[in-house]
Amino acid sequence: MAESAPIASANSRQLDTLRLYGALIDQREDWGGGLVLCCGEGCVSNGMPAAVSIAGGATLAIDSDAGAVKAAMRLGELDFVVNTLDEALRALKNEIRQRRPLSVGLTANVTSTLDEVVERGLLPDLLLVGINQSAQPILQNKSIQALEMMGMPLRRMTGPDQERLDRPMILSRREVHLAATNAVELRAIDERVQAILPPDDLVRRRWIQRVARYLRDARSGGRWVWLSEEEQRQLSV
């Protein structure tokens, strides 16, 4: 049985990640070879690194909360946790060159690390500011302003319910939850969804194929996905 976003409460982390993924592909459909820098409280604990990996990009997540960073790694949403920018860049460099997803959590002071990012001449493709905080101190940071002047897009990620996804491909479909009681049912749901998707619909195919790999919460309970009314009828949901 399918439920729309306002009704279903199951797999809320998966739904948050789907919306963040949508916000990313609103900027750029394929993030292969791209680097997303996210920083501040909450940046590692709301699905951001998983969303970037699903989109094909690399993430450098800077958070001073060591507990939150370690918890995100235990959940599988970060591939590595490091303590210096040098370590982070060594891990990311080759994966970005090879256009492979990688998420690195850096436990460090956000302000001083952003200063170091500017000194190094590192220019991320996008900066995301964590949602669980007042973003104003970060947005006023001189290093952020310097990065913006160098051409780096900045996006403050508000609560997922406030996200507005502008792409017509996404707007024409509803967020639908397809319930599953076990892993076998979930695999069958993923196969059925992929069978009705157009071959060139790489955005949704990428989501179905990758979400369980990068988000532990997506391995049970069901699947959140964008579906049109006609596609829901084809699935008989």
Secondary structure, 3 states (H helix, E strand, C coil): CEEECCCCCCCHHHHHHHHHHHHHHHHCCCCCCCEEEEECCCCCCCCHHHHHHHHCCEEEEEECCHHHHHHHHHCCCCCEEECCHHHHHHHHHHHHHCCCCEEEEEECCHHHHHHHHHHHCCCCCEEEECCCCCCHHHHCCHHHHHHHHCCCCEEECCCHHHCCCCCHHHHCCEEEEEECCCHHHHHHHHHHHHHHCCCCCHHHHHHHHHHHHHCHHHHCCEEEEEECHHHHHHHCC
